[in-house]
Amino acid sequence: MAIPTTPRPITALDVPAEQVAAEVPLRKAIARETELGADAQVSALSLSLYLATHPDVHVSTEADYPGWTPGRTA
């Protein structure tokens, strides 16, 4: 990949305000998860352990979504 020799103008970096506004909640969620760090991993592990040790807990199965194909785009 060639490195451009002519710098792009600063206007090329402009992002529409609507896009920035739409990304704010996502960026806040990422920041919260980053702050949680290991605590979030412990929570996920705890939930996995609970589900593994409580076989009567309802979780989704293929029967709940007849005809569903993973990754289908149409």
PLY file of the C-alpha trace (Angstrom):
ply
format ascii 1.0
element vertex 74
property float x
property float y
property float z
element edge 73
property int vertex1
property int vertex2
end_header
0.00 0.00 0.00
1.45 3.34 -1.05
1.59 6.19 1.42
0.04 9.35 -0.05
2.56 12.11 -0.52
-0.01 14.89 -0.57
-1.80 15.47 2.73
-5.58 15.55 2.63
-7.28 18.82 3.59
-8.77 19.03 7.08
-12.25 19.21 5.52
-11.77 15.59 4.40
-11.95 14.62 8.06
-15.29 16.33 8.72
-18.03 14.02 9.94
-21.68 15.04 9.69
-23.11 16.18 13.02
-25.91 13.60 12.72
-23.37 10.80 12.56
-21.51 12.11 15.59
-24.78 12.42 17.55
-25.75 8.86 16.60
-22.39 7.53 17.83
-22.54 9.20 21.26
-24.60 6.47 23.00
-22.37 3.77 21.54
-19.21 5.55 22.64
-20.63 6.04 26.15
-21.46 2.33 26.37
-17.95 1.40 25.25
-16.48 3.76 27.84
-18.63 2.21 30.60
-17.55 -1.30 29.63
-13.92 -0.21 29.55
-14.27 1.23 33.06
-15.87 -2.01 34.29
-13.04 -4.06 32.88
-12.67 -7.30 34.79
-15.99 -6.79 36.62
-17.87 -7.18 33.34
-15.98 -10.38 32.62
-16.84 -11.70 36.08
-20.52 -10.92 35.46
-20.46 -12.74 32.13
-18.73 -15.73 33.72
-21.25 -15.75 36.58
-24.16 -15.79 34.13
-22.56 -18.62 32.16
-22.03 -20.61 35.35
-25.64 -19.99 36.44
-27.00 -21.17 33.08
-24.78 -24.25 33.13
-25.92 -25.24 36.63
-29.64 -24.48 36.18
-30.82 -26.62 33.25
-34.46 -25.65 33.86
-33.86 -22.00 32.93
-35.51 -21.21 29.60
-33.12 -20.23 26.86
-33.86 -19.92 23.15
-33.67 -23.02 21.03
-34.04 -23.69 17.31
-37.70 -24.57 17.96
-38.32 -20.97 19.12
-37.32 -19.62 15.68
-38.49 -22.04 12.97
-36.96 -21.35 9.58
-34.34 -18.95 10.93
-30.99 -19.14 9.17
-27.97 -17.64 10.97
-26.38 -14.87 8.93
-29.24 -14.64 6.46
-29.42 -11.19 4.90
-32.65 -11.53 2.90
0 1
1 2
2 3
3 4
4 5
5 6
6 7
7 8
8 9
9 10
10 11
11 12
12 13
13 14
14 15
15 16
16 17
17 18
18 19
19 20
20 21
21 22
22 23
23 24
24 25
25 26
26 27
27 28
28 29
29 30
30 31
31 32
32 33
33 34
34 35
35 36
36 37
37 38
38 39
39 40
40 41
41 42
42 43
43 44
44 45
45 46
46 47
47 48
48 49
49 50
50 51
51 52
52 53
53 54
54 55
55 56
56 57
57 58
58 59
59 60
60 61
61 62
62 63
63 64
64 65
65 66
66 67
67 68
68 69
69 70
70 71
71 72
72 73
